Amino acid sequence: MMDTRDCACGQTTVRDDAARWFVRLQEPAVDVEEYRRFEAWLAEHPQHRDEFQLLQGLWTATDLLPAAGRKALWETPPARSQRRPMVRYAVAASVLAVAVGWGLFSGLNPSATYTAEFATALGERRHVALPDGSVIDLNSRSRVQVHFEKNQRGIELTEGEAMFSVEHDTSRPFVVEAGNGKVTVTGTRFDVRRDAAQTRVAVEQGTVKVQSLDAADSDFVSLTAGLGTHIDAQGNGAAAYAINPAELTAWRSGKLVFNNASLAEVAAEVSRYREKPLTVGNDKVGNLRLTSVFKSDNTDALLKALPSILPVAVRTLDDGSQEIISK
């Protein structure tokens, strides 16, 4: 890896590129290919990662600015929708400029305490950059609380689903709590989904340790890439089992992938993306199997297609919800 002094590009250019990437990654939808381009840019030179992490820290450190400085940042003039990316870039650049003026460059501590909360509405996806360089992708109707301390990076998934890409730091474990389960890592990529009946963990890269909240330190399930587990509402964990990470995290690109899934499972998943729940009429219908791919932002298309795929019909109930029944 090159030394920072060998970087052929100027600091201003790198900082501008970092700001552009930062703004783009705050958009609700970032596809896999674009995220890979971002990771490739980070890997090109140590200065790229340094500037990006610095901007992350500055963005979350705006609470440290005096009231006048914060007001100057957030009172951005209204703009037409097509100009919002440029407005957001201007705000990001303003954070850099104001931070220089208030001397935050020399005062930021990557191990400092940090607290925040992030949430998504129905049908929304959100990409969140954390001050340590880790990122969280939130699925529809999801919420996380972030609590970074000196010796631990803590996350609580209070509802929904999130994909975590964790910056490696052996001195500060990254711990995710969800329902009755807890996931501990130092650097990896994994998905956590919290439902009423269970918390599910799926690993795409690296190694994670999964255990119930009240378990002894020695009582855990170790997962590597391509493995998953779940912990039920009573805190009982399952042994590691094979999963398909690409299918389970297809929601990041706006897809619902069903591979021999029961209609009961399909209905539960689709309900996450609709105002009113989708249910099955009985166990016979719920046990029918479906293999297909649909867009998460157009679940109506799935409901229209079902009767041509399986011997079922979809009816609308008085409260506006819908039910899958036998033909």
C-alpha positions as CSV (number, residue, x, y, z in Angstrom):
1,M,0.0,0.0,0.0
2,M,1.4,3.5,-0.9
3,D,2.3,6.0,1.7
4,T,0.0,9.0,1.9
5,R,2.8,11.2,0.6
6,D,2.8,9.2,-2.7
7,C,-0.8,10.1,-3.5
8,A,-0.8,11.6,-7.0
9,C,-4.0,13.6,-6.4
10,G,-4.2,16.8,-4.4
11,Q,-5.7,17.0,-0.9
12,T,-8.5,19.3,-2.2
13,T,-9.5,16.8,-4.9
14,V,-9.5,13.9,-2.5
15,R,-11.6,15.9,0.0
16,D,-14.1,16.9,-2.7
17,D,-14.4,13.2,-3.8
18,A,-14.9,12.2,-0.2
19,A,-17.7,14.8,0.2
20,R,-19.4,13.6,-3.0
21,W,-19.3,10.0,-1.9
22,F,-20.6,10.9,1.5
23,V,-23.6,12.7,0.1
24,R,-24.3,9.9,-2.4
25,L,-24.3,7.3,0.4
26,Q,-26.9,9.2,2.4
27,E,-29.4,8.7,-0.4
28,P,-32.1,6.1,0.4
29,A,-31.2,3.8,-2.5
30,V,-27.6,2.8,-3.3
31,D,-27.2,-0.3,-5.4
32,V,-24.5,-3.0,-4.9
33,E,-22.4,-2.0,-7.9
34,E,-22.2,1.6,-6.8
35,Y,-21.2,0.6,-3.3
36,R,-18.5,-1.6,-4.7
37,R,-17.2,1.4,-6.7
38,F,-17.1,3.3,-3.4
39,E,-15.2,0.5,-1.7
40,A,-12.7,0.4,-4.6
41,W,-12.2,4.2,-4.3
42,L,-11.5,3.8,-0.6
43,A,-8.9,1.1,-1.3
44,E,-7.0,3.1,-3.9
45,H,-5.1,5.1,-1.3
46,P,-5.0,5.5,2.5
47,Q,-5.8,9.2,2.1
48,H,-9.2,8.4,0.6
49,R,-10.3,6.5,3.7
50,D,-8.8,9.1,6.0
51,E,-10.7,12.0,4.3
52,F,-13.9,10.0,4.2
53,Q,-13.7,9.0,7.8
54,L,-12.8,12.6,8.7
55,L,-15.9,13.9,7.0
56,Q,-18.1,11.3,8.8
57,G,-16.7,12.5,12.1
58,L,-17.2,16.1,11.2
59,W,-20.8,15.5,10.1
60,T,-21.7,13.9,13.4
61,A,-19.7,16.4,15.3
62,T,-21.8,19.4,14.3
63,D,-23.5,19.3,17.7
64,L,-20.1,20.6,19.0
65,L,-20.4,23.8,17.0
66,P,-21.8,26.9,18.6
67,A,-25.4,27.7,17.9
68,A,-24.5,30.2,15.2
69,G,-22.4,27.7,13.3
70,R,-25.1,25.1,13.4
71,K,-27.7,27.6,12.2
72,A,-25.5,28.6,9.3
73,L,-25.3,24.9,8.2
74,W,-28.9,23.9,8.5
75,E,-30.6,27.0,7.1
76,T,-30.1,25.9,3.5
77,P,-32.4,27.8,1.1
78,P,-35.2,25.8,-0.4
79,A,-34.3,24.2,-3.7
80,R,-36.1,22.3,-6.5
81,S,-36.0,18.5,-6.1
82,Q,-33.6,18.0,-9.0
83,R,-31.1,20.3,-7.3
84,R,-31.2,18.6,-3.9
85,P,-28.0,16.5,-4.4
86,M,-26.0,19.7,-5.1
87,V,-27.6,21.4,-2.0
88,R,-26.6,18.5,0.1
89,Y,-23.1,18.6,-1.3
90,A,-22.9,22.2,-0.4
91,V,-24.0,21.5,3.1
92,A,-21.4,18.8,3.4
93,A,-18.7,21.2,2.1
94,S,-20.0,23.7,4.6
95,V,-19.4,21.3,7.4
96,L,-15.8,21.0,6.4
97,A,-15.4,24.8,6.1
98,V,-17.1,25.6,9.4
99,A,-15.2,22.8,11.2
100,V,-11.9,24.2,10.0
101,G,-13.0,27.6,11.3
102,W,-13.9,26.2,14.7
103,G,-10.8,24.0,15.0
104,L,-12.6,20.7,15.0
105,F,-10.0,19.0,12.7
106,S,-7.5,18.8,15.6
107,G,-10.1,18.1,18.3
108,L,-11.9,15.0,16.9
109,N,-11.4,11.8,18.7
110,P,-12.5,8.6,16.9
111,S,-13.0,6.8,20.2
112,A,-15.2,9.6,21.7
113,T,-18.7,8.8,22.9
114,Y,-21.3,9.1,20.2
115,T,-25.1,8.6,20.4
116,A,-27.6,8.7,17.6
117,E,-30.9,7.1,16.3
118,F,-31.8,6.3,12.7
119,A,-35.1,5.1,11.3
120,T,-36.9,4.4,8.1
121,A,-40.5,4.7,7.1
122,L,-42.6,2.3,5.1
123,G,-40.9,1.4,1.8
124,E,-37.8,3.5,2.7
125,R,-34.2,2.3,2.7
126,R,-31.4,4.3,4.3
127,H,-27.6,4.1,4.2
128,V,-26.0,5.5,7.4
129,A,-22.3,6.3,7.7
130,L,-21.0,6.1,11.3
131,P,-18.0,8.1,12.7
132,D,-15.8,5.0,13.0
133,G,-16.1,4.2,9.3
134,S,-18.8,1.5,9.7
135,V,-22.0,1.7,7.7
136,I,-25.6,0.6,8.3
137,D,-28.1,-0.1,5.6
138,L,-31.6,0.0,7.1
139,N,-34.5,-1.8,5.5
140,S,-38.2,-0.6,5.5
141,R,-39.7,0.1,8.9
142,S,-36.5,-0.2,10.8
143,R,-34.9,1.6,13.7
144,V,-31.5,1.5,15.3
145,Q,-30.0,3.3,18.3
146,V,-26.2,3.9,18.3
147,H,-24.2,4.2,21.5
148,F,-20.4,4.4,21.0
149,E,-18.3,4.3,24.1
150,K,-14.5,4.3,24.6
151,N,-14.2,0.5,24.7
152,Q,-17.3,-0.6,22.7
153,R,-19.4,0.3,19.7
154,G,-23.0,-0.5,20.7
155,I,-26.1,-0.8,18.4
156,E,-29.6,-1.7,19.3
157,L,-31.9,-2.8,16.5
158,T,-35.3,-1.9,18.1
159,E,-37.3,-3.0,15.0
160,G,-36.9,-4.2,11.5
161,E,-33.7,-5.2,9.6
162,A,-30.3,-3.8,9.1
163,M,-27.1,-4.7,7.2
164,F,-23.9,-3.9,9.1
165,S,-20.6,-3.3,7.4
166,V,-18.2,-3.0,10.4
167,E,-14.9,-1.2,10.3
168,H,-12.2,-3.5,11.9
169,D,-11.2,-2.4,15.4
170,T,-10.1,-5.2,17.8
171,S,-9.9,-2.7,20.7
172,R,-13.5,-1.7,20.3
173,P,-15.9,-4.6,19.6
174,F,-19.0,-3.8,17.6
175,V,-22.0,-5.2,19.5
176,V,-25.6,-5.4,18.1
177,E,-28.5,-6.2,20.4
178,A,-31.8,-7.2,18.9
179,G,-34.7,-8.8,20.8
180,N,-33.2,-11.5,23.0
181,G,-30.1,-11.8,20.9
182,K,-26.6,-10.2,20.7
183,V,-24.1,-10.2,18.0
184,T,-20.4,-9.3,18.6
185,V,-17.8,-8.6,16.0
186,T,-14.6,-6.6,15.4
187,G,-15.0,-6.1,11.7
188,T,-17.3,-7.9,9.2
189,R,-20.5,-7.7,7.1
190,F,-23.7,-9.2,8.4
191,D,-27.5,-8.8,8.4
192,V,-29.7,-8.8,11.4
193,R,-33.5,-9.0,11.3
194,R,-35.7,-8.6,14.3
195,D,-39.3,-10.0,14.1
196,A,-41.8,-10.6,16.9
197,A,-41.0,-14.4,17.0
198,Q,-37.3,-14.3,16.5
199,T,-34.1,-12.5,15.7
200,R,-32.2,-13.8,12.7
201,V,-28.5,-13.2,11.8
202,A,-26.9,-13.9,8.4
203,V,-23.2,-13.4,7.7
204,E,-21.9,-12.3,4.3
205,Q,-18.3,-11.7,5.2
206,G,-16.1,-12.3,8.2
207,T,-16.9,-14.0,11.6
208,V,-19.5,-13.1,14.2
209,K,-20.4,-14.4,17.6
210,V,-24.2,-14.7,18.3
211,Q,-25.7,-15.4,21.8
212,S,-28.7,-14.6,23.8
213,L,-28.6,-11.6,26.0
214,D,-28.4,-13.5,29.3
215,A,-26.0,-16.2,28.0
216,A,-22.6,-16.8,29.6
217,D,-19.6,-15.5,27.6
218,S,-18.7,-19.1,26.6
219,D,-22.2,-19.9,25.3
220,F,-22.4,-18.6,21.8
221,V,-22.7,-19.7,18.1
222,S,-19.9,-18.7,15.8
223,L,-20.8,-17.8,12.2
224,T,-18.7,-17.3,9.2
225,A,-19.6,-16.3,5.6
226,G,-22.7,-18.1,4.3
227,L,-23.9,-19.2,7.7
228,G,-26.9,-17.9,9.8
229,T,-28.7,-18.6,13.0
230,H,-31.7,-17.3,15.0
231,I,-32.8,-16.7,18.5
232,D,-36.4,-17.1,19.5
233,A,-38.5,-14.9,21.8
234,Q,-37.6,-17.1,24.7
235,G,-33.9,-16.6,24.1
236,N,-33.2,-20.1,22.6
237,G,-30.6,-20.1,19.9
238,A,-30.3,-22.4,16.9
239,A,-27.2,-24.1,15.7
240,A,-25.5,-22.5,12.7
241,Y,-27.0,-23.4,9.3
242,A,-26.3,-22.6,5.7
243,I,-27.9,-19.5,4.2
244,N,-27.8,-17.6,0.9
245,P,-26.6,-14.1,1.8
246,A,-27.4,-12.7,-1.7
247,E,-31.1,-13.7,-1.3
248,L,-31.5,-12.6,2.3
249,T,-30.0,-9.2,1.5
250,A,-31.6,-8.6,-1.9
251,W,-33.7,-5.9,-0.2
252,R,-30.7,-3.6,-0.4
253,S,-31.3,-3.4,-4.1
254,G,-35.1,-3.2,-3.8
255,K,-35.8,-6.9,-4.5
256,L,-37.8,-9.6,-2.7
257,V,-36.3,-13.0,-3.5
258,F,-38.4,-16.1,-2.6
259,N,-36.8,-19.5,-3.1
260,N,-39.3,-22.3,-2.3
261,A,-40.7,-20.0,0.4
262,S,-44.1,-20.8,1.9
263,L,-46.9,-18.4,1.2
264,A,-47.1,-17.8,5.0
265,E,-43.5,-16.6,4.8
266,V,-44.2,-14.6,1.6
267,A,-47.2,-12.9,3.3
268,A,-45.1,-11.9,6.3
269,E,-42.3,-10.5,4.2
270,V,-44.6,-8.6,1.9
271,S,-46.4,-7.0,4.8
272,R,-43.2,-5.2,5.7
273,Y,-43.6,-3.1,2.6
274,R,-47.4,-2.4,2.7
275,E,-49.6,-0.1,4.7
276,K,-52.0,-2.9,5.6
277,P,-50.9,-6.5,6.3
278,L,-51.1,-9.4,3.9
279,T,-52.3,-12.7,5.4
280,V,-53.1,-16.2,4.3
281,G,-56.6,-17.7,4.7
282,N,-55.6,-21.0,6.2
283,D,-52.7,-23.4,6.8
284,K,-53.3,-25.2,3.4
285,V,-52.8,-21.9,1.6
286,G,-49.9,-20.9,3.8
287,N,-48.0,-24.1,3.1
288,L,-48.0,-23.5,-0.7
289,R,-44.5,-22.8,-2.0
290,L,-43.3,-19.9,-4.2
291,T,-40.1,-19.3,-6.1
292,S,-39.9,-15.9,-7.7
293,V,-38.4,-12.4,-7.6
294,F,-40.3,-9.2,-7.2
295,K,-39.7,-5.5,-6.6
296,S,-40.2,-4.4,-3.0
297,D,-41.6,-1.1,-4.0
298,N,-44.3,-2.7,-6.2
299,T,-45.9,-5.5,-4.1
300,D,-49.2,-5.0,-5.9
301,A,-47.5,-6.6,-8.9
302,L,-46.8,-9.7,-6.7
303,L,-50.4,-9.9,-5.6
304,K,-51.6,-9.7,-9.2
305,A,-49.1,-12.4,-10.3
306,L,-49.9,-14.9,-7.5
307,P,-53.2,-16.3,-9.0
308,S,-51.4,-17.1,-12.3
309,I,-48.6,-18.9,-10.4
310,L,-50.5,-20.8,-7.7
311,P,-54.1,-21.9,-7.2
312,V,-55.0,-18.9,-5.1
313,A,-56.9,-15.7,-5.2
314,V,-56.4,-12.4,-3.3
315,R,-59.3,-10.6,-1.7
316,T,-59.5,-7.3,0.1
317,L,-61.0,-7.2,3.5
318,D,-63.1,-4.5,5.1
319,D,-60.2,-2.9,6.9
320,G,-58.2,-2.6,3.7
321,S,-55.9,-5.5,4.3
322,Q,-55.6,-8.3,1.9
323,E,-55.8,-12.1,2.3
324,I,-54.6,-14.9,0.1
325,I,-57.3,-17.7,-0.2
326,S,-57.8,-20.9,-2.2
327,K,-59.4,-20.5,-5.6
